[in-house]
Amino acid sequence: MEVIVYDPDRLRLSTISRNLQELGLSNATVASISELRRAISKKRFDIMILDETASGLLDQIRRQHEDVPLVVAADRDSIMNYERAIFVGISSLLLRPYRRDFLQKVIEKAIRRRNEIICNRQTVLSLRRKLQVLQALNEVVQAINSSLKPKEILNTIMEKAAELIMAEGWSVLLINEGTNELVFEAASGKAGKKLLGMRLKIGQGVAGWVAHYGKPLIVPDVAKDPRFYSGVDRQTKFTTKSVLCVPMRSRDRIIGVVEVVNKVGGEQFTQDDFEIFENVVAHLTIALEKAQMYRKMEAASQIDDLTQLYNTRYCNLFLDNFLIERKDTRGIISLIFLDIDFFKLVDDNFGHLVGSETLKIVGERMGRVLRKNDVIVRYGGDEYIVLLPNTDKKTALIIAERIRKEISREPFYAFGNKKFNITVTLGVATYPEDAKTRDELIGKADRAMYEGKMSGRNKVVRA
């Protein structure tokens, strides 16, 4: 506690200063109003003891220093507006002459008042902090509900977490189950972009330790912690000083870790920071699980159950997206519509089990001759579509002929080692040469295939 004392009488000033020192309080003394103004403008004091001649300043001092107890010293026979002093909110009156024990009681009362003010301020700050946390968590929940894209979720939630905890940077590392390594999937800060794709072994560094043991960790000074791995800093030219790292737990399994580094201002991460961050990471884990589950469900809805090829829904989405992007890229796409010749005879002669197996093998044989970015779709029944992005009509016709030959090159097998052969008829159309819309493109290739059926089958026909 530090006290400032104002009194124009230097003898009284010296006496009260000595009394305060005997009570264990450091103090500063001023003998003029101008000195008082300068002193309280430059420094914060815990208690002010002001002579009654400063009464004209009480309103201003109270407004500017509302959290500092005011003690007014006055002579017992002085004429003072006590009602106004009480209205201003002074803590106590110190009437002269006073005994030392009375001064002690006045000071103790002022100290209690100061402690109450500090406690109230801390309570207010704590409530504001909790409100800020609740608002941030509300925004996190909104982010979870508004997006099903993992990268988008990671960035939105972690930016909010770093802002809340006041950290210089953050990173999310997910476990690659194939290699059993931690991979930097998202990051921000000065080294953010350099971190993406970097890998750590489980157990390596602070993040690796947290992933291995499944326990959160606060490292106030990485230079003093043997678990810290400096290799990442060397590669990114970044200086890590402190780390707060929390595991991402999905049921009983660790799927990754999340960390924030370097508290803004050089301070250390606190227990409050840890509790807030752990809460955010729990929401982040739920969000990622939700997004991954949705993506699996979405992928499953686009796969044909029998052949495990893409289905009509995926075909339509692919073409729609391609045509939207085509406005910027001006790309072309060719489409092959394929139908198995006399497939009904396979079902009639060998049964539906053989028919189903035949449909799967047809898809497999098509895949042998197609390129990496080509897409095979089971369109329905014994009909298939092949999507050939950025492929002109001439090339598409060559690919269609390869498909036709590959399917008929080897026999198919039924029960009892019976063999049979099948052929296919294919129609080829190209966007935008033959069509301007998705449905028109499919329709043109379908009609070309139908012309092939009507003219003998087992052939490739162009739109």
Summary of the structure (lengths in Angstrom):
residues: 463
radius of gyration: 39.5
end to end distance: 92.3
largest distance: 126.8
contacts: 1464
relative contact order: 0.06
helix: 52%
strand: 23%
